[in-house]
Amino acid sequence: MNTIQPIQPIQTIDSIKALNQVQTVSSSTSSPEIPFRSLFQDAVSNAEQTNDNLNSEIYELTTGKSDNLHDAIIASQKASLSLDLVVELRNKLLDAYQNIMNINV
């Protein structure tokens, strides 16, 4: 998971020289990553991984390599939950987009 970056405190600006220094510091830092994007990418990759685990559990169960039905059921529930998470994140993203598009300028 990604670590949450601490909030940088706002510094007071007493002169034009200090303002120029603040602008150069802020422009030299790289653009911040959008946290929702990384959260969504992590959720999608987690859903893919749990789906792969489910497929391997089902394969082992059907070929007779494993007789643990409960492992397959647990993998199925994990895959279902991770897919539900991706769907809910998508729904929230679409709701936010629609809210932004409905703002009157």
N, C-alpha and C positions, 0 to 999 in steps of 0.2 A: 504494500500500500504506500501511497505517497504521504510524506510528512507535511503537516500544515506549517506554512511559513509564518513566523511571528509578524504581528502588525508593527510597522515602523512608525514611531511617534512623529508627529508634525513638529518641526523646529521653527522657532520664530525667526523672522528675517528683519534685521535691523538696518541694512543698507543695500544699495544696488549691487555692490560687490558680492555681498552674501547671496543675493538672489541669483547672480550669474553662476556662482559656485554650486548652488542647489540645482540649477538647470543642467549644468554639465554633469553632475553626479547622476541625476535621474536619467539623462539621455545615454550615459555610458553603460547602464545596466541593461541586461538583455530583457526582452519583452516577457512579461510574466505569463506563465502557462495558465490557460483557462482551466480551473479546477473541475468544472462539469465535464469537460472533454476527457480528462484523464479518468474521472470516475466512470464515465460511460464506457470508455475503452477497457477499463479493468473489469467492468461488469460483463461486457461482451466476451472478453477472453476467458473469464471465469465460467461463463455459460458454455463456451466451446469446450473447455477442459472437462467440465462435469459431464457434458454429453459424450465426450470421448471415453471417460471413465465408465459411464453407463453402457456404452457399446461394448467395451472390453469385458465388463461383468456379464452382460447378456451372452456374448460369444463364449466365454468360459463356461457359463451355465449350460448352454445348449450343446456344446461339444463334449461335455462331461468332465472337463478339467477341474471343475469346482462344483460342489454340492451345497454351497452356502446361498440359499435363496434370499436370506435376509440381507446379504451384502448387495444383491441386485436391487432389492426393494429400496434400500437406503440410497443407493446410487441414483435410482429413479426419482426419489423424492428430492435429492440435492439438485438434480438436473431440472426438475420442475420448478423448484424455488428460484434457481438462478435465472431461468427463462422468465419467470414472473417478475423478477427484479428488473431485467432488461426492458420488458414491456412497460412496466410502471415508469421507469426513467424516460422512455420514449414518450409516454403519454404526458408526463410533466413538461418535457421539452416542447411538445406540440402546444400544450396549454399556454406556456410562457410565450411562445412565438405568436400565438393568436392574440394574446393580451397586448403584446407590443404592437401588433399590426392594427389593433382596434383603438390605439391611443390617437386622439385628435390633436393635431399640431396646430 
